[in-house]
Every structure is written in structure tokens, then in C-alpha cells.
């Protein structure tokens, strides 16, 4: 019986590792296949929406980049979500230098909303553009990012676009935490099915950059139905898809870059607040997913050190570890991240388990998550 179970396990991990490797390559091809270079300099009015809360350190650099766009017909709307630092003073100063920038002071946060969805909902109501770009205050845009957006929306006739921005990883903690955001879109979800099925679960997004047609956003009620989600980007993409609109996930590495978090603690808190929410706050689902991740994604690495004791499966284990390593390296090369960071994948998977456990504990204990000076329960 034990021999049968061992044979089944080692066969499964070989199949799984092969699937991840093949799918990662297929997803890279899929993203590049539909990503078009920027070409349009004229077109419909675009509204860039930036919600900010305690972003004095980042907002000036973000706005400076957005003011240098090659695309001509756009406006920038910034909403200060009750910041407790010098964000509002900086916004006032920068807005006086460019008439395209409009700044607003956010309304008090209602109990049945989270901060970012509510700030974006307010901004969308004030926007005049046909296309809304939602981006974060810590992003830096290339001069062609708005041109890229209009080019891709019009060429693909998409209603909703998101994608990979280039991530800046400096500390060791960031290197083993931030890449976890590639987990689903890298080698779990076949992105090609977003094109050919109506299933909402194949539609994905990253909140650092989302572009959506304003009439579509208003038609679905904006964030109203997902007003209290920490992973509002994924839920918005799914909801747009469920309403029959076309969503795309593309490569934005040349258009936007960002350092999401500064250090390990901030990265764990930022990624962790989304994990349990993404799983629908279901403990059973988290247990099942954790079991699969632990036994099929992490365990093959420590088993390498037991190779002399399991001689019948040496080749299986070697093949699996090589495939996992090559998969992560391939993703990192595609994301313009040093390839050798892919060697850290065992630590990334172990860190995912720790972060997921922390996310679950904070949620079920009622402590919630502290984010931007607010408790997110």
C-alpha cells in the first residue's frame, strides 16, 4: 500500500511540475500575443484615477511621470482619502503647475466600504473621460503608458485591461514575497481561457493598473457590488467578465514600474490581507489549498535531501525540482526580474504558507489588517 501511494505521489508531482512549466510558457506567449506597442497619440479623453492615502513619499514622482505623457487628450484626477501626512499639501502644490490635474478631498469612509474601492468610486463619478485608468500612487509611468492603453483597448475592442507592471524588488523579504503575485497568473490559470470562455474565474487583474471603459464601469455599478473586498482588483475583473464584457490581461512591463512594498513586514501585510479574502474567507478552502501547496509544491524540495533513501524515485524528484526552478526562472526573465531570484522558489512557497496562515489568523480572530492607518476587517 505504501509503495502504491509513493508511486502515485511521485507520478503526480511530475505531471504537476510539467503542467506548470508548459502553462507558464503558454501564458507568456498568450500575453505577448495580444499586447500591442503604443501607437496612438490622439483619441478619446482618458481619465487617470489615483486614490491616495498617506502617499507623501510617492505621489509627486507618480504625477511627474504622468504629466510627461505622449498621448494628448487626458486628465489626471487624484483623491486624497483622508491622509494623515503631507499628501494634501503636495497635491495642492503640484496641481497648480498643470491644469490637467484635478484634486479632491475624499468623503468620510462609510462602514460598508473599504477605502480604495470607495475612493475609486468617487473619482469615477467625477471623471469626464471615455476610458478610466486606475493606478496606484507608488507607480511610475513611462511617457507612452496612456498611448499604450488606448492602442490596446481599441485594437482588441476590450472593455477592461490589466496586466503585469515591472516590479522593483530590493530587500530579501520583497524578493520572497512580492513574486507570489505571479502565482495564479503565472502557472495556475490558463490565460487563454479568458479569451475563449465566459467563465469569470479566468479573468484576472492587478490593481496597480486597470483600464476600463467608463460606460462599462457605470453600467455594472462600479465597485458597488464588491465594495468591501481587499482584493478588489480580481473581483472587479471577474464581475466585469460575468456581465458579458471583454477582459484582457497583458504585459505592461515597459509602461509602468513600481516598488510595491519596502521590506518584508510591509510585503507580508500587503500580500497577506488579500489571500483569505481571495479564497472567499472560507477556512476549508484555505486548508485544502494549503495542503496541495505544501505537499505538491514545497515538499519535493526537502525530499531531494533524502534521495539516497528513496532510490526508486531519484529521477522523478530531480525532474520536478528542475522543472519548478526553470518555471520560476522563466517567469522572472519575462517580468524583467533577475533570473537567479528564481532559485529562491522553495523559500517563496514556504513564505506563501506562512503568509496564508497569518492572513487566516488575522481574519478569523477579528483583528483584521492594518492598512494605510485603517483597520480592514
C-alpha positions in Angstrom: 0.0 0.0 0.0 2.8 2.4 1.0 4.6 1.6 -2.3 1.5 2.3 -4.3 0.9 5.6 -2.6 4.5 6.6 -3.1 4.4 5.8 -6.8 1.1 7.7 -7.2 2.6 10.8 -5.3 5.8 10.9 -7.4 3.9 10.4 -10.6 1.5 13.3 -9.6 4.3 15.8 -8.8 6.0 15.0 -12.2 2.7 15.7 -14.0 2.1 18.8 -12.0 5.6 20.2 -12.5 5.3 19.6 -16.2 1.9 21.3 -16.3 3.3 24.4 -14.5 6.3 24.6 -16.8 4.2 24.2 -20.0 1.5 26.6 -18.8 4.0 29.3 -17.7 5.4 29.3 -21.2 2.0 29.3 -22.8 0.8 32.2 -20.6 3.8 34.2 -21.6 3.1 33.6 -25.3 -0.6 34.4 -24.7 0.1 37.7 -23.1 2.7 38.8 -25.7 0.4 37.7 -28.5 -2.3 40.2 -27.6 -0.1 43.0 -26.3 0.4 45.8 -28.9 3.0 48.5 -28.8 1.8 52.1 -28.2 1.0 54.0 -31.4 -2.0 56.3 -30.8 -1.2 59.9 -29.7 -4.7 61.2 -30.3 -8.1 59.7 -29.4 -10.8 59.7 -26.7 -10.4 61.6 -23.5 -8.7 59.4 -20.9 -9.2 59.9 -17.1 -6.3 58.7 -14.9 -7.7 58.0 -11.4 -5.3 57.9 -8.5 -6.6 57.2 -4.9 -4.1 58.3 -2.3 -3.8 57.9 1.4 -0.6 58.8 3.3 1.3 58.8 0.0 3.5 61.9 0.5 6.6 59.8 -0.3 5.4 58.7 -3.7 2.7 60.9 -5.2 4.9 63.6 -6.6 7.0 61.1 -8.6 3.9 59.4 -9.9 2.3 62.7 -11.0 5.6 64.0 -12.6 5.7 60.9 -14.8 2.0 61.2 -15.8 2.5 64.8 -16.8 5.0 63.8 -19.4 2.7 61.6 -21.5 2.9 61.5 -25.3 -0.9 61.0 -25.5 -2.5 64.4 -25.7 -6.1 64.0 -24.6 -6.1 63.1 -20.9 -6.8 64.4 -17.4 -5.5 63.3 -14.0 -7.8 63.0 -11.0 -6.4 62.5 -7.6 -8.5 61.9 -4.4 -6.9 62.3 -1.1 -8.6 59.7 1.1 -8.3 61.5 4.5 -4.5 61.3 4.6 -2.7 62.0 7.9 0.6 63.1 6.3 1.5 65.9 3.9 -0.2 64.3 0.9 -2.8 67.1 0.5 -0.2 69.9 0.6 1.9 68.2 -2.1 -1.2 67.7 -4.2 -2.1 71.3 -4.0 1.4 72.3 -4.9 1.6 70.0 -8.0 -1.9 70.8 -9.2 -1.1 74.5 -9.5 1.6 73.6 -12.2 -0.7 71.7 -14.6 -4.3 72.3 -15.4 -4.9 68.7 -16.4 -4.6 67.7 -12.7 -7.8 67.9 -10.6 -7.6 67.1 -6.9 -10.4 66.2 -4.5 -10.7 65.6 -0.8 -12.4 62.3 -0.1 -15.7 61.9 1.8 -15.6 60.1 5.1 -15.4 56.3 4.6 -18.8 54.5 5.1 -18.9 51.4 7.3 -19.9 49.2 4.4 -17.0 50.2 2.1 -13.2 49.7 2.1 -11.0 52.6 1.4 -9.6 52.0 -2.1 -12.9 50.9 -3.8 -14.7 53.9 -2.3 -12.0 56.3 -3.4 -12.1 55.0 -6.9 -15.9 55.1 -7.0 -15.8 58.8 -6.0 -13.2 59.5 -8.7 -15.1 57.7 -11.4 -18.1 59.9 -10.7 -16.0 63.0 -11.3 -14.2 61.7 -14.4 -15.0 63.1 -17.9 -13.1 60.6 -19.9 -14.4 57.7 -22.0 -11.6 55.5 -20.7 -10.7 55.2 -17.0 -7.2 54.3 -15.9 -7.0 53.3 -12.3 -3.4 53.3 -10.9 -1.6 53.4 -7.6 0.3 56.4 -6.2 3.5 54.3 -6.0 3.6 53.5 -9.7 5.8 55.3 -12.2 4.5 55.5 -15.8 6.6 55.7 -19.0 5.7 58.6 -21.4 3.8 56.1 -23.6 1.6 54.4 -20.9 -1.7 56.2 -21.8 -1.0 55.8 -25.5 -0.4 52.1 -24.9 -3.7 51.8 -23.1 -5.8 53.4 -25.8 -4.0 51.5 -28.5 -4.7 48.1 -26.8 -8.3 48.9 -25.9 -9.2 50.0 -29.4 -7.2 47.3 -31.2 -8.6 44.5 -29.2 -12.0 46.0 -28.6 -11.6 45.2 -25.0 -13.7 46.7 -22.2 -11.3 46.0 -19.4 -7.5 45.7 -19.4 -5.0 44.9 -16.7 -1.6 43.4 -16.7 1.9 42.9 -15.3 3.8 46.0 -14.4 7.5 45.7 -13.7 8.2 45.1 -10.0 11.2 46.6 -8.2 12.5 44.1 -5.6 15.2 45.4 -3.3 15.2 43.7 0.1 15.4 40.0 0.5 12.0 40.0 2.1 10.5 41.6 -1.0 12.2 39.0 -3.2 10.5 36.1 -1.5 7.1 37.8 -1.1 6.2 40.1 -4.0 6.6 37.4 -6.7 3.8 35.4 -5.0 1.5 37.7 -7.0 2.7 35.8 -10.1 1.4 32.5 -8.7 -2.1 32.5 -10.2 -1.4 34.3 -13.5 2.0 32.7 -14.0 1.3 29.0 -14.0 -2.1 28.2 -12.3 -4.7 29.9 -14.5 -4.6 29.2 -18.3 -4.9 32.8 -19.5 -6.0 31.7 -23.0 -9.3 30.6 -21.5 -10.1 34.2 -20.7 -10.4 34.7 -24.4 -12.5 31.7 -25.3 -14.8 31.1 -22.3 -17.4 33.2 -20.4 -16.2 31.8 -17.0 -15.4 34.7 -14.8 -12.7 32.7 -12.9 -10.3 33.0 -15.8 -10.4 36.8 -15.7 -7.7 38.4 -13.7 -6.3 41.8 -12.8 -3.6 43.6 -10.8 -4.7 46.8 -9.1 -1.6 48.7 -9.9 -3.0 49.3 -13.3 -6.6 48.8 -14.5 -8.2 50.4 -17.6 -11.9 50.2 -18.2 -14.4 51.9 -20.5 -16.4 54.4 -18.4 -19.7 53.3 -19.8 -19.0 49.7 -18.8 -17.9 50.8 -15.3 -21.1 52.8 -14.8 -23.2 50.0 -16.3 -22.0 47.5 -13.7 -22.4 49.9 -10.9 -18.6 50.3 -10.4 -17.4 48.8 -7.1 -20.9 48.8 -5.6 -21.2 45.0 -5.6 -17.7 44.5 -4.4 -17.4 47.4 -2.0 -15.9 45.5 0.8 -13.1 43.4 -0.8 -9.4 43.8 -0.1 -8.6 42.0 -3.4 -11.0 44.4 -5.3 -8.9 44.2 -8.5 -9.6 40.5 -9.0 -13.2 40.7 -8.0 -13.8 43.7 -10.4 -12.2 41.7 -13.3 -14.5 38.7 -12.5 -17.6 40.9 -12.2 -16.9 42.7 -15.5 -16.5 39.3 -17.2 -19.6 37.9 -15.6 -21.6 40.8 -17.0 -20.6 39.8 -20.6 -17.8 42.3 -21.2 -14.4 41.5 -22.7 -11.4 41.5 -20.3 -7.7 41.2 -21.2 -4.5 40.6 -19.2 -1.4 42.0 -20.9 2.2 42.8 -20.5 2.8 46.3 -19.1 6.4 45.8 -18.1 7.7 48.5 -20.5 4.9 51.0 -19.5 4.7 51.0 -15.7 7.0 50.0 -12.9 6.5 50.0 -9.1 8.1 49.1 -5.8 5.0 47.8 -4.0 6.4 47.4 -0.5 9.5 48.4 1.4 10.7 45.4 3.3 9.4 42.0 4.4 6.9 43.1 7.0 5.1 45.5 4.6 5.1 42.9 1.8 3.6 40.2 4.0 0.9 42.6 5.3 0.2 43.8 1.7 0.0 40.4 0.1 -1.5 38.7 3.2 -4.5 40.9 3.5 -5.7 39.6 0.1 -5.2 35.8 0.4 -8.1 34.8 2.7 -10.3 37.4 1.1 -9.4 36.0 -2.4 -10.5 32.5 -1.2 -13.9 33.9 -0.2 -13.0 33.8 3.5 -13.6 30.0 3.6 -11.3 28.2 6.1 -11.9 24.8 4.4 -10.8 26.1 1.0 -7.7 27.5 2.7 -6.9 24.2 4.3 -7.3 22.3 1.0 -5.2 24.8 -0.9 -2.5 24.8 1.8 -2.4 21.0 1.8 -1.9 21.0 -2.0 0.8 23.7 -1.9 2.7 22.1 1.0 2.7 18.5 -0.3 2.9 19.1 -4.1 4.8 22.4 -4.5 7.1 22.6 -1.4 7.8 19.0 -0.3 9.6 17.9 -3.4 12.5 20.3 -2.5 13.3 18.9 1.0 12.8 15.4 -0.3 15.8 16.0 -2.5 18.0 15.6 0.6 16.5 12.1 1.1 17.4 10.8 -2.3 19.7 8.0 -1.1 16.8 6.7 1.0 14.3 6.7 -1.9 16.4 5.4 -4.9 13.4 4.4 -7.0 12.2 8.0 -7.3 15.5 9.9 -7.7 14.8 10.8 -11.3 11.3 11.9 -10.5 12.5 14.3 -7.8 15.3 15.7 -9.8 13.0 16.3 -12.8 10.4 18.0 -10.6 12.9 20.3 -8.9 14.5 21.2 -12.2 11.1 22.0 -13.7 10.0 24.1 -10.8 13.2 26.0 -10.9 13.0 26.6 -14.6 9.4 27.7 -14.3 10.2 30.4 -11.8 13.3 31.5 -13.8 11.2 31.8 -16.9 8.6 33.9 -15.2 11.3 36.2 -13.7 13.0 36.7 -17.0 9.7 37.6 -18.6 8.9 40.0 -15.8 12.3 41.8 -16.2 13.5 40.5 -12.8 17.0 38.9 -12.4 16.6 35.2 -13.3 18.6 33.9 -10.4 15.9 35.1 -8.0 14.0 32.1 -9.3 16.4 29.9 -7.2 14.6 31.2 -4.2 11.3 29.4 -5.1 11.3 27.0 -2.1 11.5 30.0 0.3 8.8 31.7 -1.7 6.5 28.7 -1.4 7.2 28.3 2.4 6.7 32.0 2.8 3.3 31.7 1.0 2.3 29.2 3.6 3.3 31.4 6.4 1.6 34.5 4.9 -1.6 32.5 4.2 -1.7 31.3 7.8 -1.2 34.8 9.1 -3.9 36.1 6.8 -6.3 33.4 8.1 -5.5 34.1 11.7 -5.9 37.9 11.4 -9.3 37.4 9.7 -10.9 34.8 12.0 -9.5 36.3 15.2 -11.3 39.6 14.3 -8.1 41.6 14.5 -8.2 42.4 10.8 -5.4 44.1 8.9 -3.9 47.5 9.5 -3.5 49.2 6.1 -2.8 52.8 5.4 -3.6 53.6 9.1 -7.0 51.8 8.9 -8.3 48.5 10.3 -9.5 46.3 7.4 -11.6 43.5 8.9 
